[in-house]
């Protein structure tokens, strides 16, 4: 799983997304409004972050809310703390 986390964090836009959802949950359209890339591109980035366990997704009606998942960083933190 650590490989997925590192891969997800290697993309600057994904790190920016994580900063946006760190404080509060946001919809994908709210996240997309902060970038000059397409909504499908944002959705792809969110899918990678979700697959790496770095964001949590909550459905409410037809909307999907994305939030920061602190536990997703545990394995990476443990690896770094080893050194």
Beta strands, then each sheet from edge to edge (+ up, - down):
strand 1: 26-27
strand 2: 55-60
strand 3: 63-68
sheet 1: 1+ 3- 2+
end
